[in-house]
Amino acid sequence: MSRYLKLLLTALLVVGTQVVAAPAAAAAVVGERWLDSRTVDLTVRSAANNRDLPVRVLVPAGWSRTATRTWPVLYLLHGGNDDYTSWTRETDIEQLSADAQALIVMPEAGRDALYADWYRPDGGPNAGLWETFHLTELWQVLRSEYRAGDARAVAGISSGGTGAITYAGRHPGTFRYAAAYSAPLNIFDPLLRAVLFKTAADNGDDPTAIWGSSIQQAGNWREHNPADLAANLSGTGVYLSSGSTGLPGNLDPNDFWSPVQFGEIVVGVNTRLMARRLSAATVPATVHVYLNGTHSWPYWQRELHASWPQLIASLG
């Protein structure tokens, strides 16, 4: 055999070795702290993001790590400038889910709470591969260590609602139900885009790192825009709600109001747009656009209760 052929074979073997190299390390639970008999805070090492991320989980009555059965999963997604503790801090989800035979999973999504694998994952302290973490890495952990079954539903408030509809639309058939409360459902809307970008910038992140340029990477924007994903929700139950005036309603504390609440008007316009897109795609949806009411937790808890029977029924 010539020296040239020997070198060529050696090169091919090296390339072959690189191709079949061991896969990247899987996500793993590196910390587990039980707050009570049902509530556990996990610290999950995300290989995709090369950092540890927190997740709060409510386990159902009778849950056991060694059970032969599995339990369906309901993801609850937080909004901007908040974190994975918000649902248990601001709502009665612990009491509401007391009889539900499901795992309630509340993952961290960064201060921006933009549920995507960022176009540039190095775009700031809150940038990252969030979609990969939530739908691949965390899901593997839940199935391998916490007896998660196949059935999933998802709900979110504000930008977490955007995430709920985006995840369901980008992964048809993954979620049996998706609910969004006061969610920006058209990221091309200039006013909503300005709010999302300001939140990111205030948190030290580069807004253009999220989905890229809305012109040069317009395709990527559409692939993450709920209004453009409406047809993909066929077969998924959908619940949408929002206010439409931004004015205080019957659930607002005395003197709680500021002009920024007028942003709920734009959210309401987006909710109606999404409802029309779903109707055009013949996707059934429950839509509750109410008049007065601020962009705040009292209304989101009310809407959680309103959609709860459908969310839980979807999980069987």
C-alpha positions in Angstrom: 0.0 0.0 0.0 1.4 3.4 -1.0 2.2 6.0 1.6 -0.5 8.2 0.1 -3.2 5.6 0.6 -2.1 5.0 4.2 -2.4 8.7 4.9 -5.8 8.8 3.3 -7.1 5.8 5.3 -5.8 7.3 8.5 -7.6 10.6 7.7 -10.8 8.8 7.0 -10.5 6.9 10.3 -10.0 10.1 12.1 -13.0 11.7 10.5 -15.0 8.6 11.2 -14.0 8.8 14.8 -15.1 12.4 15.0 -18.5 11.5 13.5 -19.3 8.8 16.0 -17.9 10.7 18.9 -19.8 10.4 22.2 -22.9 12.6 22.3 -23.0 15.7 24.5 -23.7 15.1 28.1 -27.4 14.9 29.0 -29.1 17.3 31.4 -29.0 16.1 35.0 -30.5 17.0 38.4 -27.7 18.4 40.5 -29.9 19.6 43.4 -33.3 18.7 44.9 -34.9 20.6 47.8 -38.3 19.7 49.1 -40.2 22.7 50.4 -43.2 20.6 51.6 -44.7 17.2 50.8 -45.7 18.3 47.3 -43.3 21.1 46.3 -39.8 20.4 45.2 -37.2 22.8 43.7 -34.9 21.2 41.3 -31.5 22.5 40.1 -31.0 21.1 36.6 -27.7 21.2 34.9 -28.4 22.2 31.3 -25.7 20.8 28.9 -27.1 23.0 26.1 -26.7 26.2 28.2 -23.7 25.1 30.2 -25.3 26.3 33.5 -27.6 25.2 36.3 -31.2 26.3 36.0 -34.0 26.0 38.6 -37.4 24.4 38.2 -40.3 24.2 40.7 -42.4 21.1 40.6 -45.7 20.2 42.4 -46.1 16.4 42.6 -49.6 14.9 42.8 -51.0 13.1 45.8 -49.7 9.5 45.8 -46.7 10.4 43.6 -43.6 8.2 44.1 -40.3 8.1 42.4 -40.5 4.3 42.3 -44.1 4.0 41.1 -44.9 1.7 38.3 -47.4 4.3 36.8 -46.6 7.7 35.3 -48.3 11.1 35.5 -49.1 13.6 32.8 -47.4 17.1 32.9 -48.8 20.6 33.0 -46.1 23.3 32.3 -46.8 26.7 33.8 -44.7 29.4 32.2 -43.8 32.7 33.9 -43.7 36.2 32.4 -41.0 38.9 32.0 -39.1 40.3 35.0 -40.2 37.3 37.1 -39.0 33.7 37.7 -40.0 30.1 38.3 -41.4 30.8 41.7 -44.1 33.2 40.5 -47.0 30.7 40.1 -46.8 29.5 43.6 -46.1 33.0 45.0 -49.0 34.7 43.1 -51.7 32.1 42.6 -53.4 29.3 44.5 -52.1 26.7 42.2 -51.1 24.4 45.1 -54.7 24.3 46.3 -56.2 24.3 42.8 -54.1 21.3 41.8 -54.5 19.3 45.1 -56.7 16.7 43.5 -55.1 16.7 40.1 -53.2 13.6 39.1 -50.6 15.5 37.2 -47.1 16.9 37.7 -47.2 20.7 37.7 -43.9 22.0 36.3 -42.7 25.6 36.6 -39.4 26.1 34.8 -37.1 29.1 34.9 -36.9 31.1 31.6 -34.7 34.1 32.4 -35.8 37.7 33.3 -36.8 38.3 29.7 -39.0 35.2 29.6 -38.7 34.8 25.9 -39.3 31.1 25.1 -37.0 30.4 22.2 -33.6 29.1 21.4 -32.1 32.5 20.9 -30.7 33.4 17.5 -27.5 34.4 19.3 -27.4 32.5 22.6 -24.5 34.7 23.8 -26.7 37.8 23.6 -26.7 38.6 27.3 -27.2 37.2 30.8 -30.8 36.0 30.0 -30.1 34.7 26.6 -30.0 30.9 26.0 -31.4 27.8 24.4 -34.6 28.0 26.4 -36.7 25.9 24.0 -34.1 23.1 24.1 -33.9 23.3 27.9 -37.7 23.1 28.4 -38.8 20.7 25.7 -35.8 18.4 25.5 -33.5 18.5 28.5 -36.1 19.1 31.2 -38.5 16.6 29.6 -35.8 13.9 29.7 -35.2 14.6 33.4 -39.0 14.5 34.2 -39.4 11.2 32.4 -36.3 9.5 33.7 -36.5 10.7 37.3 -40.0 12.0 38.2 -42.3 9.5 36.4 -43.6 11.9 33.8 -45.9 10.3 31.2 -46.6 11.1 27.6 -49.4 13.6 28.0 -48.5 17.3 28.3 -50.4 20.6 28.5 -49.0 24.2 28.8 -50.2 27.5 30.1 -48.5 30.9 30.6 -49.1 34.5 31.5 -47.9 37.5 29.5 -44.8 36.5 27.6 -45.1 33.1 29.2 -48.4 32.8 27.3 -46.5 33.7 24.1 -44.2 30.8 25.0 -47.1 28.4 25.6 -48.7 29.0 22.2 -45.3 29.2 20.4 -44.2 25.9 21.9 -47.4 24.2 21.0 -47.4 25.6 17.5 -43.7 24.8 16.8 -44.2 21.2 18.0 -47.6 20.0 16.8 -49.0 17.1 18.7 -46.7 17.6 21.7 -49.2 19.5 23.9 -52.8 18.4 24.2 -53.8 21.9 25.4 -52.3 25.4 25.4 -53.6 28.4 27.3 -52.3 32.0 27.2 -53.4 34.7 29.6 -52.7 38.4 28.4 -50.1 37.2 26.0 -48.4 39.1 23.2 -49.4 36.8 20.3 -48.0 38.8 17.4 -44.4 39.6 17.9 -44.4 41.7 14.7 -46.8 44.2 16.4 -44.6 47.3 16.8 -45.9 48.3 20.2 -45.5 44.9 21.7 -42.2 44.4 20.1 -41.0 47.7 21.7 -42.1 46.5 25.1 -40.4 43.1 24.7 -37.2 44.7 23.4 -37.1 47.3 26.2 -37.5 44.5 28.8 -34.6 42.7 27.2 -32.4 45.8 27.0 -33.2 46.8 30.6 -32.1 43.3 31.7 -28.8 43.7 29.9 -29.6 41.7 26.8 -29.3 42.4 23.1 -32.8 42.4 21.7 -31.6 41.5 18.2 -30.1 38.3 19.7 -33.6 36.9 20.4 -34.9 36.1 16.9 -32.3 38.0 14.8 -33.3 40.9 12.6 -37.0 41.2 11.8 -36.0 41.9 8.2 -33.0 39.8 7.6 -34.2 36.9 9.7 -38.0 37.4 9.0 -38.4 33.7 8.5 -37.1 32.9 12.0 -39.5 35.6 13.4 -42.5 33.9 11.6 -41.4 30.5 13.0 -41.7 32.0 16.5 -44.8 34.1 16.0 -47.9 32.6 17.5 -50.2 34.4 15.0 -48.2 32.7 12.2 -48.4 29.3 13.9 -52.2 29.1 14.2 -52.8 26.3 11.7 -50.2 24.2 13.5 -52.5 24.1 16.6 -55.0 21.8 14.9 -55.7 19.0 17.4 -54.6 21.1 20.4 -57.1 22.6 22.7 -56.6 26.4 23.0 -57.7 29.0 25.6 -56.9 32.7 25.1 -57.8 35.6 27.4 -57.0 39.2 27.9 -58.4 42.6 28.9 -59.2 45.1 26.2 -59.2 48.6 27.8 -56.3 48.5 30.3 -58.6 50.2 32.8 -58.9 48.9 36.4 -61.5 46.2 36.9 -63.2 44.6 39.8 -60.1 42.6 40.8 -57.7 45.5 41.0 -56.6 46.7 44.4 -57.5 50.3 45.3 -55.2 52.9 43.6 -53.4 50.2 41.6 -53.1 51.7 38.1 -50.6 53.5 35.8 -50.7 54.5 32.1 -48.5 51.5 31.3 -51.6 49.4 31.8 -52.9 50.7 28.5 -50.6 48.1 27.0 -53.4 45.6 27.7 -55.4 47.3 24.9 -52.7 46.1 22.4 -52.7 42.6 24.0 -56.4 42.5 23.5 -56.1 43.4 19.8 -53.5 40.6 19.5 -55.8 38.1 21.2 -58.6 38.9 18.8 -56.1 38.6 15.9 -55.1 35.2 17.1 -58.7 34.2 17.5 -59.4 35.1 13.9 -56.3 33.2 12.7 -57.4 30.1 14.6 -60.9 30.4 13.2 -59.6 30.7 9.6 -57.5 27.6 10.2 -60.7 25.9 11.7 -58.9 25.4 15.0 -61.5 25.5 17.8 -60.6 27.8 20.7 -62.1 29.2 23.8 -61.5 33.0 23.8 -62.4 35.4 26.6 -61.6 39.0 25.9 -63.0 41.1 28.8 -63.3 44.8 29.1 -61.7 46.3 32.2 -58.8 44.7 34.0 -55.1 45.3 34.3 -52.1 43.2 33.2 -51.8 41.5 36.5 -52.1 38.3 38.5 -55.6 38.6 39.9 -57.0 38.3 36.4 -54.5 35.6 35.4 -55.5 33.5 38.4 -59.2 33.9 37.5 -58.4 32.8 33.9 -56.4 29.9 35.2 -59.5 28.8 37.2 -61.7 29.3 34.1 -59.5 27.1 31.9 -58.5 24.6 34.6 -61.2 22.0 33.8 -60.2 22.0 30.1 -56.5 21.8 30.9 -56.9 18.9 33.3 -59.4 17.1 31.1 -57.0 17.2 28.2 -54.5 15.2 30.3 -56.9 12.4 30.9 
